[in-house]
Amino acid sequence: MKKMGEINNTDMDGTGKDGTKEGNNSTAINPFLLFQNEFPELAGRFNDLVDAQRSLKGMDPKTKQLVNIAIQTANHNSMGVKMHAQMAKSQGASRDEILGAVVMNLHLSGLSNVLDCLPAALEGLESVKE
């Protein structure tokens, strides 16, 4: 089972295992890979928690990712939305389902959260190869 932030060896966005990638003369950092590299024991324990949550019965993996997208939108976490959009698509979620999980927050957390997270959801969707 893949751990949080582990989509494949380059984390779908071209980021290397060290959490960085080069592009447009600047270094982009994947915060989760940075966390794993800087705090491997703590990250390992966090991954154990994620595994325990994933093993909970009641929702299929796709639904769990859609719920995560909605939660990350409510938390105004566009990086989390992008990552969970990638995982949701990998679990078979459609574009409409993923974007619907973002806009579901409109009446709960406001237009600002939705507008900030929609581009991240699209970026996550587009980064997963069919």
N, C-alpha and C positions, 0 to 999 in steps of 0.2 A: 504494500500500500504506500502510495506517495505521501510524503509529509507536506505540511503547509509550505507553499512557495516552491515546491518541487513539481514542476510540470514536465520538464525533461532536462537534459544536461545544460541547456542554455536558457532555461526558464521562459521559453517561447518568445521573449522579446530580444533575444540575442545577448542577454546578460550572461557573463561567465560565472563560474562557480565562486569567484571572489566577490560577486555582487556588483561589479562595475562593467560598463561597456563604453566604448568610444563612439562618438557621433557628433557631428556639427561642432568640432573643436572643443567640446566639453565632455566631462565624464559624468554619465548618468549612473546613479546608484540604486540598486534594488535594496530597499531597507531591510527586507526580511533576510536576504542572503547575508547582508552586513551583520545583522543580529546573530545569525547562525555562526558566522566566522569569528565574531568578537566574543561571543558568549556561548560556546558550543554546549556546555553542560546545561545551562538554563534553557537554551533552544531545544535541546533533546527532551527535557522535561515538559516544555510547552508542547512539543510534538506528541508526547505521550497523552497529554490532555486532549489534543485534537483527535488522536486516534480513538480515545474513549468516547468522545462526543460522536464521532462518525459511526461507532458501533452501536449507538442507541437505536432501538427499534422504533418503528412508528412512521418514519418518513424514508422514502427512497433517496439515493444519493443526489439525484437531480433536484428534487424538492429542497433538500438541505442546502444546496448551493443557491437556489433562488431565494430562500429565506436569508441566507448570508448576504446576498446582494441587497436585499431590502434593509437589513440591519446596518450594513456598511453605509448605505445611502443616508439613513437616519442619523448615523454618526458623522456624516459629512466627510467620509473617508474614500476619496476617489481612487486611491491606490488599491484599497481593499475591494472596491467595486470592480476594478479592472481584473484583479487576480481571480475573484470569484466568478466573474463573467467567463474567463478562460476555462475555469474548472466546470462551470455549468454547461458550457458548450461541449466540453469533452464528455460530459455525462448525458448529452443528447438534448439539452435545452435549445429551443428555437430562439431566433432573434426577438420575436414578439414576447416570449416568456421572459427573457432576460431584461429587455427594456421595460416590460410591464412591472417587473420587480422593482425597478428604479422609480418609475412614476407613481407607483402605489403609495409612495411617501408624500405625495403632493399635499394632501390635506392634513398630514400628521407633522411633517417636519418642514414644510414650506417649499416654495418655488426655488429658492437659492440652492438648497441641497440637491434638488432634482436637476437643476441646470448645471451644477458643478459636476454631477456624477454621470449624466448621460454620455458625455464624450468619453469618459473612462470606460463605460460599459461597451460602447462601440469599438474602442481601441482594443479591449480585451477580446471581443468577438472576432474582430478582423485579424488578430494575431494567431488564432488557432487555425491551422491548416486542415482542410477537409480530408 
